[in-house]
Each structure stands twice: as structure tokens, then as C-alpha cells.
Amino acid sequence: MQDHYHSDNCYHNATHGADVMQSSAYFLQRDRIKSVFDEMDEVASLLGALRCTTWTILAEPTPSTGWRCLYNDMSVLESHHVSLCFQLTTRDDRINIFKNMSREDFKTLRHSMVDIVLATEMARHFEHVGKFTNQIVAPLIAKEGEEGAEQITAEESF
């Protein structure tokens, strides 16, 4: 994966990829997150964090060409990044971490990874904040009660 990052990109480079992966691993170790994530969620989160951010949309001359056309102008960068992640991983049996998964588990994992990567597109940021609140924060509040709800902040919980 590292070879597919562009070292001349001052932000989306291999260092950024490693930082996102490490940060995700840290958050996944938090007790509150562990209480609502299963193992498949954890794997999808880590692999979603690992995906290659390889190029910028500025390289595309017009909306009707190349990657924009392929991905129908919808989450173009994110769609390409997650697609490339699967292509790189599945094309060689020696590194295909998915090859021993059941079809159903692979489908679930792939869906989660795609969702995680697409959630990084800022155009849909508030939609995903709402999902996060409903799927993660609400169960934590229900589990910990109102006193726990007061303690659930971005800094303490995640």
C-alpha cells in the first residue's frame, strides 16, 4: 500500500496513512468503543483507515473524463481509494487477507469498509455525524445511563 502513496503530496502521503491507521487503532482500544464494536467492525475500521489516498481530483481536466466519469462524479476520490485498496489486496494470493473469509463475511467487511471510506467525504459530513450519533453515541448513552451521557465527549470517549 505504501508504494501507492505519492511522496510529493505534502498531506496525503504514507506518513498521513500511517497516522490515520495508528489513530484508528488507538480509538478502537478505548473501552467505550470496544463495547459497541464487534471484531468485524474493528477490522473494517483499520482497513478503511489504511486505504491509499493516491491522487487528487484536481488532476482531472473535466468532469466527463477519467475517474470522474467512472465513478459518476460521486465521491470520486473516496471510491477510487477503496477500490484500489481491494484491487491491490485481492490480486495476489500471497497478500490476499480476504481469501479465507466466507463469502458472507467478505461481503459484510467490504460493505463496512466502503461505508467507512465514503464517510470521509466532506460533502456528506453531517449525514455521517448523524449516523455516528445514532449508531455509536446513543447505544453508549443507553448503556451508561444519563450520568454516562454527560461524560461522553469526543475527548474522553474517543
Secondary structure, 3 states (H helix, E strand, C coil): CHHHCCCCCCCCCHHHHHHHHHHHHHHHCCHHHHCCCCHHHHHHHHHHHHCCCCCCHHHCCCCCCHHHHHCCCCCHHHHHHHHHHHHHHHCCCCCCCCCCCCHHHHHHHHHHHHHHHHCCCHHHHHHHHHHHHHHHHHHHHHHHHHHHHHHCCHHHHC
